[in-house]
Amino acid sequence: MIAIPTAKYIESETFKSIYDLEIPEGYETTFQFFYGYNIAQIRNLIAHWANSFDYLFSVDSDITFEKNTLKKLLKHDKDIVTGIYVQRKEEKILEIYRMNGYGGVSNIPFSEIQGNELAEISACGFGCILIKSEVIRKIGYPQFIYRDALDHKDTVSEDIYFCARATEEGFKIWADTTILCDHIGNKRYKVIE
């Protein structure tokens, strides 16, 4: 299942990326978008739907990627594997993380993983991620919880929560450093300019 959570709209370039996806022989895909303002609730709804499929390919409504992305992600045969993209900020902050020793996570700089096709990570954003549905079933509902706090450093986003739960259940999380997605905002935010 290919799923997009959205609170407003899907960028036309994102939809084009999905439309152009190369589907590997022997696979079938179903596309669905999920509308709402509570992202944890929407991701839980997506997870519920994904139980009927072998994989969930979750794409944020403002992410673009190459047409071979799904083939590359499936080829790894990992429980959880993500493409990489940066936050919509001027500085290059990747949405991939490692445990920081303080009970939280810290962003991983691209320079630390560049050149390795696959890098094991602790957590990631869900902008371009492939998850085997058995992971979703093992975690159980709710798979996503957003824990806000007055200080942003104490906030735990729903995708980081999912990754922590998956790790607790013994699953590993990987980043394919050859899948460089663009993040659309008032411009295209690229991993490499």
C-alpha positions in Angstrom: 0.0 0.0 0.0 1.2 3.5 -0.9 -0.2 6.0 1.6 0.0 9.8 1.9 -1.1 11.6 5.1 -2.3 15.1 4.3 -3.9 18.0 6.2 -4.4 20.2 3.1 -3.3 18.9 -0.3 -0.7 16.8 -2.1 2.0 18.6 -4.0 1.6 17.9 -7.7 5.3 16.9 -7.9 4.7 14.3 -5.1 1.8 12.9 -6.9 3.9 12.7 -10.1 6.6 10.8 -8.2 4.0 8.2 -7.2 2.4 8.1 -10.6 5.9 7.5 -12.2 6.9 4.8 -9.7 8.4 1.7 -11.3 6.6 -1.3 -9.7 8.8 -4.4 -9.6 7.5 -7.5 -11.4 5.3 -9.6 -9.1 4.1 -6.7 -7.0 0.8 -4.8 -7.0 0.2 -1.5 -5.4 -2.8 0.4 -4.1 -2.6 4.1 -3.5 -4.6 5.9 -0.8 -4.5 9.3 0.8 -5.6 10.0 4.4 -6.9 13.4 5.3 -6.8 15.0 8.8 -5.1 17.5 11.1 -3.9 15.1 13.9 -0.9 13.4 12.3 -0.6 10.6 14.9 -4.3 9.8 14.3 -3.8 9.8 10.5 -0.7 7.6 10.7 -2.5 5.2 13.0 -5.3 5.0 10.4 -2.7 4.3 7.7 -1.2 1.6 9.9 -4.6 0.0 10.4 -5.2 -0.1 6.6 -1.6 -1.5 6.1 -2.4 -4.6 8.1 -4.1 -6.0 4.9 -0.9 -5.6 2.8 2.6 -6.9 2.9 4.2 -3.5 2.9 3.5 0.1 3.7 5.2 2.7 1.5 4.5 5.9 3.3 5.2 9.2 1.6 4.6 12.7 2.9 2.5 15.0 0.8 5.5 17.3 0.1 8.3 14.8 -0.8 9.5 13.9 -4.3 11.7 11.0 -5.3 13.1 9.1 -8.3 11.0 6.5 -10.1 13.2 3.6 -9.0 12.7 4.4 -5.3 10.3 1.6 -4.5 12.4 -1.0 -6.4 15.5 0.1 -4.4 13.7 0.0 -1.0 12.2 -3.5 -1.7 15.5 -4.8 -2.9 17.0 -4.4 0.5 14.4 -6.8 2.1 14.7 -4.9 5.4 11.9 -4.5 8.0 12.1 -0.7 7.9 14.1 1.3 5.3 13.9 5.0 4.4 15.1 7.3 1.7 16.6 10.5 3.0 15.6 14.1 2.9 16.2 17.3 4.7 13.9 19.5 6.8 12.5 22.6 5.1 15.2 24.8 6.6 18.2 26.6 5.1 20.7 24.4 7.0 20.9 20.8 5.9 19.2 18.8 8.7 18.5 15.2 7.6 15.4 13.5 8.9 17.4 10.5 10.1 18.5 10.1 13.7 20.7 8.1 16.2 20.3 7.7 19.9 22.1 10.5 21.7 22.8 9.1 25.1 20.4 11.4 26.8 17.3 9.3 26.1 16.6 11.1 22.9 17.8 11.3 19.3 20.1 13.6 17.3 20.2 14.2 13.6 22.9 12.4 11.6 24.9 14.5 9.2 25.0 13.3 5.6 28.8 13.3 5.6 28.7 10.5 8.2 26.7 8.1 6.0 27.5 9.3 2.5 29.2 6.5 0.5 27.5 3.7 2.4 24.5 2.5 0.4 22.7 1.3 3.6 23.3 2.8 7.0 21.7 1.5 10.2 20.0 4.3 12.1 17.9 4.7 15.3 14.9 6.6 13.8 13.7 8.6 10.9 11.0 10.8 9.6 8.2 9.1 7.6 8.6 11.2 4.4 9.7 8.3 2.2 9.7 5.0 4.1 9.0 1.3 3.4 7.8 -0.8 6.3 7.0 -4.5 6.3 3.4 -4.8 7.7 4.6 -7.4 10.2 6.3 -4.6 12.0 3.1 -2.7 12.3 1.2 -5.8 13.6 3.9 -6.6 16.1 3.9 -3.0 17.6 0.1 -3.0 17.8 -2.3 -0.1 18.2 -1.4 2.7 18.7 1.7 2.6 16.6 2.0 6.4 16.6 1.8 8.7 19.5 2.8 12.4 19.4 4.2 13.6 22.8 4.4 17.4 22.9 6.2 19.4 25.4 6.8 23.1 26.2 10.5 22.7 25.2 10.8 21.4 21.7 13.8 19.3 22.7 11.5 17.2 24.9 8.9 16.7 22.2 8.7 13.1 20.7 7.1 13.1 17.2 4.9 10.3 16.1 7.4 8.9 13.7 10.2 8.8 16.3 7.8 7.1 18.7 7.1 4.4 16.1 10.8 3.9 15.5 11.4 3.5 19.3 8.6 1.0 19.5 9.9 -0.9 16.5 13.4 -1.1 18.0 12.0 -2.3 21.3 10.4 -5.1 19.4 13.7 -6.1 17.9 13.4 -4.5 14.4 16.3 -2.6 12.8 15.9 0.7 10.9 18.0 1.5 7.8 18.5 4.4 5.5 19.3 4.0 1.8 21.7 6.9 1.2 21.3 6.6 -2.6 17.6 7.7 -2.3 17.9 11.5 -2.1 14.4 13.0 -1.9 13.4 16.6 -2.3 11.3 18.3 0.3 9.0 20.9 -1.2 8.3 24.2 0.5 8.8 27.7 -0.7 11.6 26.1 -2.7 13.0 22.6 -3.2 15.0 21.6 -0.2 17.7 19.1 -1.4 20.1 16.8 0.4 22.8 17.9 -2.1 22.5 21.1 -4.1 
